């Protein structure tokens, strides 16, 4: 009889970030450059008119990423107006690109997680299977698990790399 040592080991827990912390989100992007004079300078009347004429309903039940050129001259109140309009329909509003918004959303899901189930466990963070999980997310989950898990590993059960070994564990 073949025994699956991974499943039979109560101290070993596999953590699949993609499955545990939702990595696919409906994210829609909005570039407000056309609402600026020469795509760089905010003119209040034109900006307000553009906001009022925009179809905000297209962001219903999605996350809205408002992308802004770093060279643009935009007053703080303009960001506030964009949030006020976007938040009526979107789940949330971000001022970044879609990839960075996705990273922020995954981090928010990680922050809501109770990690007590991983206390004194050997945690195998599954890797290589999902491109939507960035290195920044792997680093973030590692910071959350250090001091909780007895050992943190990255990879798959057949091939993994040790990342963290708690102080009570013998280092190999």
SVG drawing of the C-alpha trace seen along z (x, -y; Angstrom):
<svg xmlns="http://www.w3.org/2000/svg" viewBox="-25 -76 47 78">
<polyline fill="none" stroke="black" stroke-width="0.4" points="0.0,0.0 1.3,-3.4 0.9,-6.1 0.7,-9.8 3.1,-11.2 2.0,-14.7 -1.7,-14.1 -1.0,-11.8 1.3,-14.4 -0.9,-16.5 1.8,-19.0 2.2,-19.8 -0.2,-22.2 -0.2,-23.1 -1.3,-26.7 -2.4,-27.5 -2.5,-31.3 -4.5,-31.4 -7.2,-29.2 -7.1,-30.6 -7.0,-34.3 -8.9,-34.8 -6.5,-36.0 -8.9,-36.7 -10.8,-40.0 -12.9,-42.0 -10.7,-45.0 -11.5,-47.8 -9.2,-50.6 -9.9,-54.3 -7.3,-56.7 -8.3,-60.2 -5.6,-61.8 -8.3,-62.9 -10.0,-64.8 -6.9,-67.0 -5.7,-69.9 -3.0,-68.6 -3.4,-65.3 -1.4,-66.9 -3.1,-69.9 -6.4,-69.9 -8.8,-72.6 -11.7,-72.4 -14.7,-73.1 -13.6,-70.7 -12.6,-68.0 -16.0,-68.2 -17.8,-68.1 -15.9,-65.0 -16.6,-63.3 -20.3,-64.1 -20.6,-62.8 -18.7,-59.6 -20.6,-56.3 -19.7,-55.2 -22.2,-52.3 -19.7,-50.3 -17.7,-49.7 -20.7,-48.1 -19.5,-45.2 -15.9,-45.6 -12.8,-47.2 -11.9,-50.5 -8.3,-51.4 -7.9,-55.1 -4.6,-55.4 -2.9,-58.8 0.2,-60.0 2.8,-60.9 3.7,-64.1 0.1,-65.3 -0.8,-68.3 -3.8,-67.2 -5.2,-68.8 -6.1,-66.5 -9.8,-67.3 -9.8,-65.8 -9.0,-62.4 -11.8,-62.9 -14.3,-63.6 -13.1,-60.5 -13.6,-58.3 -17.0,-59.8 -18.2,-59.0 -16.5,-55.7 -17.5,-54.3 -21.2,-54.6 -20.8,-51.6 -17.4,-50.0 -16.5,-47.8 -13.5,-49.9 -11.4,-52.5 -7.6,-52.4 -5.2,-55.0 -2.8,-52.6 -2.5,-50.1 -4.6,-46.8 -1.7,-44.6 -0.9,-46.8 -4.6,-46.9 -4.8,-43.1 -1.8,-42.9 -3.5,-45.2 -6.7,-43.2 -4.9,-39.9 -3.0,-41.6 -6.3,-42.8 -7.7,-39.2 -4.5,-38.0 -4.9,-40.6 -8.4,-39.4 -7.2,-35.7 -6.8,-34.2 -3.4,-32.4 -3.8,-30.6 -4.5,-27.4 -0.8,-27.5 0.6,-27.8 3.5,-25.3 2.8,-23.8 5.0,-23.0 3.6,-25.3 4.2,-24.5 3.3,-27.5 2.4,-26.1 4.2,-27.8 4.6,-27.8 1.0,-27.1 -0.6,-30.5 0.9,-33.5 -1.4,-36.0 0.5,-35.4 3.4,-37.7 6.7,-37.5 5.4,-40.4 2.5,-38.3 4.8,-35.3 6.9,-37.7 3.8,-39.2 2.4,-35.8 5.8,-34.8 5.9,-37.9 2.5,-36.9 3.6,-33.4 7.0,-34.1 6.7,-33.5 3.5,-31.5 4.5,-28.6 7.2,-26.2 8.6,-26.0 7.8,-27.7 8.6,-26.1 7.9,-27.1 7.2,-24.8 5.3,-21.6 5.3,-18.5 7.7,-16.7 10.2,-19.6 10.3,-22.5 12.7,-25.0 12.9,-25.8 12.3,-29.5 12.0,-29.8 12.8,-27.5 11.5,-28.6 13.8,-28.9 12.7,-25.7 13.3,-23.7 16.8,-22.2 18.3,-23.8 19.4,-21.3"/>
</svg>
